[in-house]
Amino acid sequence: MNRSFIAMLGAASLCVLGQSAQGARHTFATSLTALAEGVVSPGTGSAVVKYDGDVRTLTVSIVFADLVAGTTVAHIHAPTAEPNTGNVGVATYPVTFPGFPVGLTEGAYNGTWDLSDPASYTAAFYGNHGSTPETAEAGLLAAMFAGKAYVNIHTTTFPGGEIRGYLASVPDHSPMVLLFAPALAAVVGVRRWMQR
């Protein structure tokens, strides 16, 4: 994938599906960069995180490219002491997002999991946020709204993380919402065409 295509996809994904008027649905997005991780790498990407409070799920969609080495894990870290800066321990899944692809330098991921399941959180995050699924879920959502949560992708060359981005709430009814689905379909189509 070329960088301009990833940049276009990132821009479209940052505008996808804002906060819904019905129920407790919120969308967060970020660009993933090596600069935000504090390393030197041409790696880039974007992430969209959708929270659905009605069914208590979190859906994470990520596209990444140009990583220096193969992926190892990816997750959400939270909460940092200050918004949009700093390091903190992992909040979601003790190892990695369920089904996250390993060994790739470019690719895509989409996964959904149940936030009412205590296994959705690391033991430290769960214990520091009341030791119930409800309080851990509230703590994660609060961190995402406050800009104190980041998505990062770790690789074999950068085991501490190669690219990262701090999550920000996406405004409701963005005019770019309709661009995300075609852009994602284009990524899938291009990847299939290239693999022939």
Phi and psi in degrees as GROMACS dihedral restraints (atoms count N, CA, C in turn):
[ dihedral_restraints ]
;  ai    aj    ak    al  type     phi  dphi    fc
    3     4     5     6     1   -89.4    20    10
    4     5     6     7     1   163.0    20    10
    6     7     8     9     1   -64.6    20    10
    7     8     9    10     1   -37.2    20    10
    9    10    11    12     1   -66.0    20    10
   10    11    12    13     1   -35.6    20    10
   12    13    14    15     1   -66.9    20    10
   13    14    15    16     1   -42.9    20    10
   15    16    17    18     1   -62.5    20    10
   16    17    18    19     1   -41.3    20    10
   18    19    20    21     1   -62.4    20    10
   19    20    21    22     1   -43.2    20    10
   21    22    23    24     1   -63.9    20    10
   22    23    24    25     1   -43.0    20    10
   24    25    26    27     1   -63.2    20    10
   25    26    27    28     1   -41.2    20    10
   27    28    29    30     1   -61.0    20    10
   28    29    30    31     1   -44.0    20    10
   30    31    32    33     1   -62.6    20    10
   31    32    33    34     1   -42.4    20    10
   33    34    35    36     1   -65.9    20    10
   34    35    36    37     1   -41.6    20    10
   36    37    38    39     1   -68.4    20    10
   37    38    39    40     1   -29.1    20    10
   39    40    41    42     1   -67.3    20    10
   40    41    42    43     1   -17.5    20    10
   42    43    44    45     1  -105.4    20    10
   43    44    45    46     1     5.7    20    10
   45    46    47    48     1   -74.9    20    10
   46    47    48    49     1   136.9    20    10
   48    49    50    51     1    36.8    20    10
   49    50    51    52     1    88.5    20    10
   51    52    53    54     1   -72.2    20    10
   52    53    54    55     1  -172.9    20    10
   54    55    56    57     1   -60.8    20    10
   55    56    57    58     1   130.0    20    10
   57    58    59    60     1   -80.1    20    10
   58    59    60    61     1   149.2    20    10
   60    61    62    63     1   -75.7    20    10
   61    62    63    64     1   -24.0    20    10
   63    64    65    66     1  -103.3    20    10
   64    65    66    67     1   139.4    20    10
   66    67    68    69     1    64.2    20    10
   67    68    69    70     1  -170.8    20    10
   69    70    71    72     1  -102.2    20    10
   70    71    72    73     1    73.2    20    10
   72    73    74    75     1  -114.2    20    10
   73    74    75    76     1   131.2    20    10
   75    76    77    78     1  -140.3    20    10
   76    77    78    79     1   146.2    20    10
   78    79    80    81     1  -121.9    20    10
   79    80    81    82     1   136.2    20    10
   81    82    83    84     1  -123.9    20    10
   82    83    84    85     1   150.0    20    10
   84    85    86    87     1  -148.0    20    10
   85    86    87    88     1   162.3    20    10
   87    88    89    90     1  -162.4    20    10
   88    89    90    91     1   156.3    20    10
   90    91    92    93     1   -93.5    20    10
   91    92    93    94     1   140.3    20    10
   93    94    95    96     1  -103.1    20    10
   94    95    96    97     1   124.8    20    10
   96    97    98    99     1  -135.8    20    10
   97    98    99   100     1   157.6    20    10
   99   100   101   102     1   -71.9    20    10
  100   101   102   103     1   -34.5    20    10
  102   103   104   105     1   -57.9    20    10
  103   104   105   106     1   -43.7    20    10
  105   106   107   108     1   -64.4    20    10
  106   107   108   109     1   -27.2    20    10
  108   109   110   111     1   -85.7    20    10
  109   110   111   112     1   -16.3    20    10
  111   112   113   114     1    82.3    20    10
  112   113   114   115     1    27.7    20    10
  114   115   116   117     1  -127.0    20    10
  115   116   117   118     1   166.2    20    10
  117   118   119   120     1  -100.5    20    10
  118   119   120   121     1   113.2    20    10
  120   121   122   123     1  -161.7    20    10
  121   122   123   124     1   148.0    20    10
  123   124   125   126     1   -81.4    20    10
  124   125   126   127     1     0.7    20    10
  126   127   128   129     1   -60.2    20    10
  127   128   129   130     1   140.9    20    10
  129   130   131   132     1  -142.9    20    10
  130   131   132   133     1   168.6    20    10
  132   133   134   135     1   177.3    20    10
  133   134   135   136     1  -176.9    20    10
  135   136   137   138     1  -146.9    20    10
  136   137   138   139     1   154.7    20    10
  138   139   140   141     1  -138.1    20    10
  139   140   141   142     1   140.4    20    10
  141   142   143   144     1  -124.7    20    10
  142   143   144   145     1   127.5    20    10
  144   145   146   147     1  -119.9    20    10
  145   146   147   148     1   120.1    20    10
  147   148   149   150     1  -110.6    20    10
  148   149   150   151     1   126.7    20    10
  150   151   152   153     1  -106.6    20    10
  151   152   153   154     1   130.1    20    10
  153   154   155   156     1  -121.7    20    10
  154   155   156   157     1   100.5    20    10
  156   157   158   159     1   -70.3    20    10
  157   158   159   160     1   -21.2    20    10
  159   160   161   162     1   -65.6    20    10
  160   161   162   163     1   -39.2    20    10
  162   163   164   165     1  -114.0    20    10
  163   164   165   166     1     2.7    20    10
  165   166   167   168     1    57.5    20    10
  166   167   168   169     1    53.6    20    10
  168   169   170   171     1  -122.8    20    10
  169   170   171   172     1   159.1    20    10
  171   172   173   174     1  -127.0    20    10
  172   173   174   175     1   127.4    20    10
  174   175   176   177     1  -114.8    20    10
  175   176   177   178     1   127.3    20    10
  177   178   179   180     1  -117.6    20    10
  178   179   180   181     1   125.7    20    10
  180   181   182   183     1  -121.7    20    10
  181   182   183   184     1   127.5    20    10
  183   184   185   186     1  -133.7    20    10
  184   185   186   187     1   140.6    20    10
  186   187   188   189     1  -125.8    20    10
  187   188   189   190     1   135.5    20    10
  189   190   191   192     1  -143.8    20    10
  190   191   192   193     1   155.6    20    10
  192   193   194   195     1  -156.0    20    10
  193   194   195   196     1   163.2    20    10
  195   196   197   198     1    62.3    20    10
  196   197   198   199     1    26.5    20    10
  198   199   200   201     1   -69.5    20    10
  199   200   201   202     1   149.5    20    10
  201   202   203   204     1   -69.2    20    10
  202   203   204   205     1   -35.6    20    10
  204   205   206   207     1  -140.7    20    10
  205   206   207   208     1   174.1    20    10
  207   208   209   210     1   -68.1    20    10
  208   209   210   211     1   145.7    20    10
  210   211   212   213     1   -64.3    20    10
  211   212   213   214     1   149.4    20    10
  213   214   215   216     1  -120.4    20    10
  214   215   216   217     1   -53.3    20    10
  216   217   218   219     1  -147.2    20    10
  217   218   219   220     1   164.7    20    10
  219   220   221   222     1  -150.3    20    10
  220   221   222   223     1   145.4    20    10
  222   223   224   225     1  -167.5    20    10
  223   224   225   226     1   179.3    20    10
  225   226   227   228     1  -105.3    20    10
  226   227   228   229     1   130.1    20    10
  228   229   230   231     1  -102.5    20    10
  229   230   231   232     1   141.9    20    10
  231   232   233   234     1  -173.0    20    10
  232   233   234   235     1   158.6    20    10
  234   235   236   237     1   -94.5    20    10
  235   236   237   238     1   140.1    20    10
  237   238   239   240     1   -74.2    20    10
  238   239   240   241     1   162.3    20    10
  240   241   242   243     1   -67.4    20    10
  241   242   243   244     1   -37.9    20    10
  243   244   245   246     1  -124.1    20    10
  244   245   246   247     1   152.9    20    10
  246   247   248   249     1   -63.6    20    10
  247   248   249   250     1   141.1    20    10
  249   250   251   252     1    58.5    20    10
  250   251   252   253     1    26.9    20    10
  252   253   254   255     1  -160.7    20    10
  253   254   255   256     1   156.1    20    10
  255   256   257   258     1    95.1    20    10
  256   257   258   259     1   169.0    20    10
  258   259   260   261     1  -114.8    20    10
  259   260   261   262     1   150.0    20    10
  261   262   263   264     1  -157.2    20    10
  262   263   264   265     1   164.7    20    10
  264   265   266   267     1   -67.8    20    10
  265   266   267   268     1   168.1    20    10
  267   268   269   270     1   -71.8    20    10
  268   269   270   271     1   138.0    20    10
  270   271   272   273     1  -101.0    20    10
  271   272   273   274     1   -42.3    20    10
  273   274   275   276     1  -104.2    20    10
  274   275   276   277     1   138.8    20    10
  276   277   278   279     1    46.3    20    10
  277   278   279   280     1   120.9    20    10
  279   280   281   282     1   -57.4    20    10
  280   281   282   283     1   -29.4    20    10
  282   283   284   285     1  -109.7    20    10
  283   284   285   286     1   -65.2    20    10
  285   286   287   288     1  -160.1    20    10
  286   287   288   289     1   167.2    20    10
  288   289   290   291     1   -56.0    20    10
  289   290   291   292     1   137.2    20    10
  291   292   293   294     1   -57.7    20    10
  292   293   294   295     1   124.3    20    10
  294   295   296   297     1    79.9    20    10
  295   296   297   298     1     9.5    20    10
  297   298   299   300     1   -64.4    20    10
  298   299   300   301     1   133.5    20    10
  300   301   302   303     1   -68.2    20    10
  301   302   303   304     1   137.8    20    10
  303   304   305   306     1  -110.9    20    10
  304   305   306   307     1   142.5    20    10
  306   307   308   309     1    85.6    20    10
  307   308   309   310     1    10.7    20    10
  309   310   311   312     1  -102.9    20    10
  310   311   312   313     1   150.4    20    10
  312   313   314   315     1  -103.3    20    10
  313   314   315   316     1   -11.5    20    10
  315   316   317   318     1  -151.5    20    10
  316   317   318   319     1   151.2    20    10
  318   319   320   321     1   164.5    20    10
  319   320   321   322     1  -167.3    20    10
  321   322   323   324     1  -142.4    20    10
  322   323   324   325     1   156.3    20    10
  324   325   326   327     1  -143.6    20    10
  325   326   327   328     1   143.0    20    10
  327   328   329   330     1  -145.9    20    10
  328   329   330   331     1   121.1    20    10
  330   331   332   333     1  -145.5    20    10
  331   332   333   334     1   149.3    20    10
  333   334   335   336     1  -130.1    20    10
  334   335   336   337     1   137.9    20    10
  336   337   338   339     1  -142.9    20    10
  337   338   339   340     1   166.0    20    10
  339   340   341   342     1   -90.0    20    10
  340   341   342   343     1   114.7    20    10
  342   343   344   345     1   -76.0    20    10
  343   344   345   346     1    -8.6    20    10
  345   346   347   348     1   -82.1    20    10
  346   347   348   349     1    -4.2    20    10
  348   349   350   351     1   -92.7    20    10
  349   350   351   352     1   118.6    20    10
  351   352   353   354     1   -55.5    20    10
  352   353   354   355     1   -25.1    20    10
  354   355   356   357     1   -70.0    20    10
  355   356   357   358     1    -8.3    20    10
  357   358   359   360     1   -74.3    20    10
  358   359   360   361     1    -9.9    20    10
  360   361   362   363     1  -123.2    20    10
  361   362   363   364     1   156.1    20    10
  363   364   365   366     1   -72.4    20    10
  364   365   366   367     1   157.7    20    10
  366   367   368   369     1   -60.9    20    10
  367   368   369   370     1   -39.6    20    10
  369   370   371   372     1   -65.3    20    10
  370   371   372   373     1   -47.5    20    10
  372   373   374   375     1   -63.4    20    10
  373   374   375   376     1   -44.8    20    10
  375   376   377   378     1   -59.8    20    10
  376   377   378   379     1   -46.5    20    10
  378   379   380   381     1   -67.3    20    10
  379   380   381   382     1   -35.8    20    10
  381   382   383   384     1   -78.1    20    10
  382   383   384   385     1    -7.1    20    10
  384   385   386   387     1  -124.5    20    10
  385   386   387   388     1    45.9    20    10
  387   388   389   390     1    88.2    20    10
  388   389   390   391     1    -6.0    20    10
  390   391   392   393     1    58.3    20    10
  391   392   393   394     1    31.1    20    10
  393   394   395   396     1  -134.0    20    10
  394   395   396   397     1   153.0    20    10
  396   397   398   399     1   -59.3    20    10
  397   398   399   400     1   -36.8    20    10
  399   400   401   402     1   -64.5    20    10
  400   401   402   403     1   -44.4    20    10
  402   403   404   405     1   -74.3    20    10
  403   404   405   406     1   -33.5    20    10
  405   406   407   408     1   -66.8    20    10
  406   407   408   409     1   -42.4    20    10
  408   409   410   411     1   -60.5    20    10
  409   410   411   412     1   -45.3    20    10
  411   412   413   414     1   -63.5    20    10
  412   413   414   415     1   -39.0    20    10
  414   415   416   417     1   -65.2    20    10
  415   416   417   418     1   -40.7    20    10
  417   418   419   420     1   -66.3    20    10
  418   419   420   421     1   -45.4    20    10
  420   421   422   423     1   -62.4    20    10
  421   422   423   424     1   -42.3    20    10
  423   424   425   426     1   -61.9    20    10
  424   425   426   427     1   -41.4    20    10
  426   427   428   429     1   -64.4    20    10
  427   428   429   430     1   -40.2    20    10
  429   430   431   432     1   -66.6    20    10
  430   431   432   433     1   -42.6    20    10
  432   433   434   435     1   -64.8    20    10
  433   434   435   436     1   -32.5    20    10
  435   436   437   438     1   -85.9    20    10
  436   437   438   439     1    -0.6    20    10
  438   439   440   441     1    73.3    20    10
  439   440   441   442     1    23.3    20    10
  441   442   443   444     1  -109.9    20    10
  442   443   444   445     1    23.4    20    10
  444   445   446   447     1  -132.3    20    10
  445   446   447   448     1   138.3    20    10
  447   448   449   450     1  -134.5    20    10
  448   449   450   451     1   149.2    20    10
  450   451   452   453     1   -97.1    20    10
  451   452   453   454     1   134.7    20    10
  453   454   455   456     1  -141.1    20    10
  454   455   456   457     1   156.6    20    10
  456   457   458   459     1  -117.8    20    10
  457   458   459   460     1   126.5    20    10
  459   460   461   462     1   -98.3    20    10
  460   461   462   463     1   148.8    20    10
  462   463   464   465     1  -133.0    20    10
  463   464   465   466     1   173.1    20    10
  465   466   467   468     1   -66.2    20    10
  466   467   468   469     1   -34.1    20    10
  468   469   470   471     1   -75.6    20    10
  469   470   471   472     1   -34.6    20    10
  471   472   473   474     1  -121.9    20    10
  472   473   474   475     1    78.8    20    10
  474   475   476   477     1   -64.4    20    10
  475   476   477   478     1   -20.4    20    10
  477   478   479   480     1   -84.5    20    10
  478   479   480   481     1    -7.1    20    10
  480   481   482   483     1   127.9    20    10
  481   482   483   484     1   134.6    20    10
  483   484   485   486     1  -102.0    20    10
  484   485   486   487     1   -38.7    20    10
  486   487   488   489     1  -135.5    20    10
  487   488   489   490     1   148.5    20    10
  489   490   491   492     1  -151.2    20    10
  490   491   492   493     1   163.0    20    10
  492   493   494   495     1  -156.5    20    10
  493   494   495   496     1   139.2    20    10
  495   496   497   498     1   -82.6    20    10
  496   497   498   499     1   132.6    20    10
  498   499   500   501     1   -73.9    20    10
  499   500   501   502     1   141.5    20    10
  501   502   503   504     1  -134.1    20    10
  502   503   504   505     1   145.2    20    10
  504   505   506   507     1   -66.3    20    10
  505   506   507   508     1   139.1    20    10
  507   508   509   510     1   -96.9    20    10
  508   509   510   511     1   132.0    20    10
  510   511   512   513     1   -60.7    20    10
  511   512   513   514     1   150.6    20    10
  513   514   515   516     1   -69.7    20    10
  514   515   516   517     1   145.2    20    10
  516   517   518   519     1    56.1    20    10
  517   518   519   520     1    44.3    20    10
  519   520   521   522     1   -63.9    20    10
  520   521   522   523     1   141.7    20    10
  522   523   524   525     1   -67.3    20    10
  523   524   525   526     1   -15.3    20    10
  525   526   527   528     1   -89.0    20    10
  526   527   528   529     1    -0.2    20    10
  528   529   530   531     1   -54.3    20    10
  529   530   531   532     1   -42.6    20    10
  531   532   533   534     1   -69.7    20    10
  532   533   534   535     1   -14.0    20    10
  534   535   536   537     1   -79.6    20    10
  535   536   537   538     1   -23.0    20    10
  537   538   539   540     1   -65.7    20    10
  538   539   540   541     1   -48.9    20    10
  540   541   542   543     1   -60.1    20    10
  541   542   543   544     1   -48.1    20    10
  543   544   545   546     1   -63.0    20    10
  544   545   546   547     1   -36.2    20    10
  546   547   548   549     1   -65.0    20    10
  547   548   549   550     1   -42.5    20    10
  549   550   551   552     1   -65.8    20    10
  550   551   552   553     1   -40.9    20    10
  552   553   554   555     1   -62.2    20    10
  553   554   555   556     1   -38.5    20    10
  555   556   557   558     1   -63.5    20    10
  556   557   558   559     1   -41.1    20    10
  558   559   560   561     1   -59.6    20    10
  559   560   561   562     1   -47.1    20    10
  561   562   563   564     1   -63.0    20    10
  562   563   564   565     1   -43.9    20    10
  564   565   566   567     1   -63.6    20    10
  565   566   567   568     1   -45.0    20    10
  567   568   569   570     1   -63.2    20    10
  568   569   570   571     1   -43.4    20    10
  570   571   572   573     1   -63.2    20    10
  571   572   573   574     1   -41.5    20    10
  573   574   575   576     1   -65.8    20    10
  574   575   576   577     1   -41.6    20    10
  576   577   578   579     1   -63.1    20    10
  577   578   579   580     1   -41.6    20    10
  579   580   581   582     1   -68.2    20    10
  580   581   582   583     1   -26.9    20    10
  582   583   584   585     1   -82.8    20    10
  583   584   585   586     1    -7.2    20    10
